[in-house]
């Protein structure tokens, strides 16, 4: 009886004789081993393409994120959970190549947005924190967004501890100013 086993890229042939219950291994020529190994790798590459190959064809539409991508792909566009990076970095949900759903985007300045996205725009609830490289370093906004702008109820915190909690419309405070805001305008 002859049996073949593939282990650690070495193909070994076993013979079981009538006089012995023990199998005695005898290596097949290394030429055959190399051919079988190459053939199995080639078949595996065709049947199971690597992530790098399939992701190279998957596009992210945000110009700030067109360096690299790993994650789901549908019809050549980022889809489902994924990570993209370029001038900025993003981890979260994609739909048709756009940020869509929950996600976190971080820019080189250190600015960071965590929240909801709809078709690549901040939309819904989220928190934006300005980083060290920003003119507004240390400030933070948590609240509603519409079409990439602060909208609805939100809280803006300045680095000095001042805080505004109230309505926003189209990125502008529409509620009563805080005493510190009034003092700054004088």
ChimeraX attribute file (.defattr): number of C-alpha atoms within 10 A of each C-alpha:
attribute: neighborCount
match mode: 1-to-1
recipient: residues
	/A:1	8
	/A:2	9
	/A:3	10
	/A:4	10
	/A:5	11
	/A:6	12
	/A:7	8
	/A:8	7
	/A:9	13
	/A:10	16
	/A:11	21
	/A:12	17
	/A:13	16
	/A:14	18
	/A:15	15
	/A:16	14
	/A:17	12
	/A:18	8
	/A:19	6
	/A:20	9
	/A:21	8
	/A:22	11
	/A:23	14
	/A:24	12
	/A:25	12
	/A:26	11
	/A:27	11
	/A:28	13
	/A:29	10
	/A:30	11
	/A:31	9
	/A:32	12
	/A:33	17
	/A:34	14
	/A:35	11
	/A:36	16
	/A:37	17
	/A:38	13
	/A:39	12
	/A:40	13
	/A:41	12
	/A:42	12
	/A:43	12
	/A:44	12
	/A:45	12
	/A:46	10
	/A:47	9
	/A:48	10
	/A:49	12
	/A:50	11
	/A:51	12
	/A:52	12
	/A:53	10
	/A:54	15
	/A:55	19
	/A:56	12
	/A:57	13
	/A:58	21
	/A:59	23
	/A:60	25
	/A:61	15
	/A:62	17
	/A:63	11
	/A:64	15
	/A:65	19
	/A:66	16
	/A:67	14
	/A:68	16
	/A:69	25
	/A:70	18
	/A:71	19
	/A:72	20
	/A:73	23
	/A:74	13
	/A:75	11
	/A:76	16
	/A:77	19
	/A:78	28
	/A:79	22
	/A:80	18
	/A:81	19
	/A:82	18
	/A:83	21
	/A:84	25
	/A:85	21
	/A:86	16
	/A:87	13
	/A:88	20
	/A:89	20
	/A:90	22
	/A:91	20
	/A:92	21
	/A:93	24
	/A:94	28
	/A:95	20
	/A:96	18
	/A:97	22
	/A:98	20
	/A:99	31
	/A:100	22
	/A:101	20
	/A:102	19
	/A:103	21
	/A:104	20
	/A:105	21
	/A:106	20
	/A:107	18
	/A:108	14
	/A:109	14
	/A:110	16
	/A:111	21
	/A:112	19
	/A:113	22
	/A:114	20
	/A:115	21
	/A:116	23
	/A:117	27
	/A:118	19
	/A:119	17
	/A:120	18
	/A:121	17
	/A:122	27
	/A:123	21
	/A:124	20
	/A:125	20
	/A:126	21
	/A:127	20
	/A:128	21
	/A:129	21
	/A:130	21
	/A:131	19
	/A:132	14
	/A:133	13
	/A:134	14
	/A:135	10
	/A:136	14
	/A:137	16
	/A:138	17
	/A:139	21
	/A:140	20
	/A:141	20
	/A:142	20
	/A:143	21
	/A:144	24
	/A:145	26
	/A:146	18
	/A:147	16
	/A:148	16
	/A:149	16
	/A:150	27
	/A:151	22
	/A:152	19
	/A:153	18
	/A:154	21
	/A:155	18
	/A:156	18
	/A:157	17
	/A:158	15
	/A:159	12
	/A:160	8
	/A:161	8
	/A:162	13
	/A:163	17
	/A:164	19
	/A:165	18
	/A:166	16
	/A:167	19
	/A:168	20
	/A:169	16
	/A:170	14
	/A:171	15
	/A:172	11
	/A:173	19
	/A:174	14
	/A:175	13
	/A:176	12
	/A:177	13
	/A:178	12
	/A:179	10
	/A:180	11
	/A:181	13
	/A:182	10
	/A:183	9
	/A:184	7
	/A:185	6
	/A:186	5
